[in-house]
Amino acid sequence: MAIKRETPTGITLRARYFIRAHGHWADHADIEQYRARWTEHSIPTAQIDRVASYERVWGGLILPPSPHYDGGPRALSGDVPERIESGAWLFEAGAQRTALPYSFVIGPDGEFGLHAGAEDWVPLHSSIEGWVEALSLADHARRCARTTTTLTGAAVDDLDLDGFEAVPEVAGITDTWWRGTDSLIAVYRGEAEAMHAPQCRTATIYTGLNDWGLRGLDT
C-alpha cells in the first residue's frame, strides 16, 4: 500500500511551478515493507529511515529530462542502501532513463550525485532539492534565452565568471549555476569526474535574458 506523501519544502516558487506544470506523480513505495529484510542484511536503521524519508517526499516524481546525464533519473525513487569502500552509505535516487556507466544516488549527507564504481561517488548538488532546482532553472532559461551556447572540454575551464554570482538554490557542488547581468551559465562537471573523462565537461550559456529571464519565480 502506498504511504501518505509529504509535500516538498525548501524549494523556490519556480521549482514548485515546474513540478506542478511539467511533473507527474506516480505511485510510490512504502519502505517499511522492506525494513525487516534490509535489517537482516545489516543495514543500519538510520539508513533505512533516510530512504523512507526520501520516498515520502520525492518517491514517484517524474520530471522532464535533464539536458545532461542522458536525462537523469526516470522517476525519483529510493532503493536499498549500499555501503561503498570508503564507508559512505548511498542509496539509489531513481533508475536511469538509458543505459549509463553510473547510477544516480543520494549521498551520506543528502547530496544528489553519481556513483560509478566501488569508490567513484561524485556529489553534484548538496541536496535533491538542488537537483530539482537545477532542472527547473534549465527549463526556465531555455524558454527565456535569446541565444544558447554550449562549450565542452578545456573550453569550460576558460570561462570568465568575473561579475557572475553563484545561484544559491541549486546548491551546487560539482555542477554549478552562475547568474550575470543578462545571462545564466550552467557548468556540468559531474560526468567528467565520475568517469575520469575531462572531455565530458560541459557548460551551457543562456544569453539575452531580462530580469524575469534571469530569475523568474525564485523566492
C-alpha positions in Angstrom: 0.0 0.0 0.0 1.3 3.4 -0.9 2.1 5.7 2.0 0.9 9.3 2.6 3.0 11.7 0.6 4.7 14.7 2.2 4.8 18.0 0.3 8.3 19.1 -0.9 9.5 22.1 1.1 12.6 24.3 0.9 12.3 25.0 -2.9 11.6 28.1 -4.8 8.3 29.1 -6.4 9.9 28.5 -9.7 10.6 24.9 -8.8 7.2 24.4 -7.4 5.6 25.7 -10.6 8.0 23.4 -12.6 6.8 20.4 -10.7 3.2 21.3 -10.9 3.2 22.3 -14.6 5.7 19.7 -16.0 6.0 16.9 -13.4 3.9 13.9 -12.8 3.4 11.9 -9.5 3.3 8.2 -9.9 2.7 5.7 -7.1 5.5 5.4 -4.6 6.5 2.6 -2.3 6.2 2.0 1.5 9.8 1.4 2.5 8.5 -0.2 5.7 7.7 -3.4 3.8 11.5 -3.8 3.2 12.7 -2.8 6.7 12.9 -6.3 8.2 14.7 -7.7 5.2 17.2 -4.9 5.0 17.8 -5.1 8.7 18.6 -8.8 8.3 21.3 -7.7 5.8 22.9 -5.5 8.4 21.7 -2.2 7.0 21.5 0.3 9.9 18.1 1.7 10.9 19.3 5.3 10.3 20.0 4.4 6.6 16.6 2.8 6.2 15.0 5.8 7.8 16.8 8.0 5.2 15.3 6.1 2.3 11.9 6.1 3.9 12.0 9.9 4.3 13.2 10.4 0.7 10.4 8.2 -0.6 7.7 10.0 1.4 8.6 13.3 -0.2 10.0 12.6 -3.6 9.1 9.0 -4.4 7.3 8.6 -7.7 8.0 12.1 -9.1 8.6 12.1 -12.8 10.2 15.3 -14.2 11.2 16.3 -17.7 14.7 15.1 -18.8 17.8 16.9 -17.7 19.8 18.4 -20.5 22.7 16.2 -19.4 23.3 12.8 -17.8 21.1 11.3 -20.5 18.1 12.9 -18.9 18.7 12.0 -15.2 16.5 9.6 -13.3 13.4 8.4 -15.0 11.5 8.8 -11.7 12.7 9.7 -8.2 12.6 6.6 -6.1 14.6 5.3 -3.2 16.2 1.9 -3.0 18.2 -0.3 -0.8 21.2 1.5 0.9 24.7 0.4 -0.1 28.0 1.0 1.7 30.9 1.7 -0.6 34.5 1.1 0.1 35.1 4.5 1.7 32.5 3.6 4.3 29.9 6.1 3.0 26.3 4.9 2.7 24.5 5.7 -0.6 21.1 4.8 -1.9 19.7 5.0 -5.4 17.8 8.2 -6.2 16.0 6.8 -9.2 16.7 4.5 -12.1 18.4 5.7 -15.2 16.4 6.5 -18.4 19.0 4.9 -20.5 22.0 2.6 -20.1 24.7 4.5 -18.3 28.0 3.6 -16.7 26.9 5.2 -13.4 23.8 5.4 -11.2 22.0 8.3 -9.5 22.4 8.3 -5.8 21.7 10.2 -2.6 24.9 10.6 -0.5 25.6 10.3 3.2 24.6 13.9 3.9 21.7 14.0 1.5 23.7 15.0 -1.6 22.4 14.1 -5.1 25.1 12.7 -7.3 26.6 9.9 -9.4 28.1 6.5 -8.4 30.3 4.9 -11.0 32.1 2.2 -9.1 33.3 1.0 -5.7 34.9 4.4 -4.8 33.7 6.7 -7.6 31.0 8.7 -5.9 30.6 12.3 -7.1 28.1 14.7 -5.5 26.5 17.1 -8.0 24.3 19.1 -5.6 24.2 19.2 -1.8 20.6 18.1 -1.8 17.9 16.5 -4.0 16.2 19.9 -3.8 19.3 21.4 -5.6 18.9 18.9 -8.4 15.2 19.8 -8.9 16.1 23.5 -8.8 18.7 23.0 -11.5 16.2 21.2 -13.7 13.6 23.9 -13.2 16.2 26.7 -13.9 17.4 24.9 -17.1 13.8 24.7 -18.3 13.2 28.4 -17.4 16.5 29.6 -19.0 15.9 27.6 -22.2 12.5 29.2 -22.6 13.7 32.7 -22.0 17.1 32.9 -23.6 17.6 34.6 -27.0 20.8 32.6 -27.6 22.1 29.3 -26.1 25.8 28.3 -26.5 27.4 25.0 -25.4 31.1 24.6 -24.5 32.9 21.3 -23.9 36.2 20.1 -22.6 39.0 22.5 -21.9 36.9 25.4 -23.1 34.8 25.1 -19.9 37.9 26.0 -17.8 38.4 29.1 -19.8 35.0 30.5 -18.9 35.3 34.0 -17.4 32.9 34.2 -14.5 34.0 37.6 -13.3 30.9 39.6 -12.5 28.8 36.5 -12.1 27.3 35.2 -8.8 26.6 31.6 -7.9 22.9 30.7 -8.0 22.4 29.5 -4.4 19.2 27.5 -4.7 20.8 24.8 -6.9 23.2 24.0 -4.0 25.9 23.3 -6.5 29.0 21.2 -5.6 30.4 19.6 -8.8 27.6 21.1 -11.0 27.0 24.9 -10.6 24.9 27.7 -12.0 26.0 31.3 -12.4 24.0 34.5 -12.9 25.3 37.6 -14.7 23.7 40.8 -15.8 21.9 39.3 -18.8 23.0 35.7 -18.8 22.9 32.4 -16.9 25.7 29.8 -17.1 25.3 26.1 -16.2 28.5 24.2 -15.6 28.4 20.4 -15.6 31.5 18.6 -14.4 29.9 15.5 -12.7 30.2 13.1 -15.6 33.8 14.2 -16.2 34.8 13.5 -12.6 32.8 10.2 -12.2 34.2 8.8 -15.5 37.7 10.4 -15.2 36.9 11.9 -18.6 37.8 15.6 -18.7 36.4 15.9 -22.3 32.9 15.4 -20.8 33.0 18.8 -19.0 30.2 20.9 -20.4 28.9 24.4 -19.9 25.7 25.9 -21.3 25.4 29.7 -21.6 22.0 31.3 -21.9 22.2 34.9 -23.0 19.8 37.8 -23.8 17.9 37.4 -20.5 15.9 40.2 -18.9 15.2 40.4 -15.2 12.4 37.7 -15.5 14.6 35.5 -17.6 17.4 35.8 -15.0 15.3 34.8 -12.1 11.6 34.0 -12.7 9.8 32.9 -9.5 12.9 32.4 -7.4 11.5 33.3 -4.0 
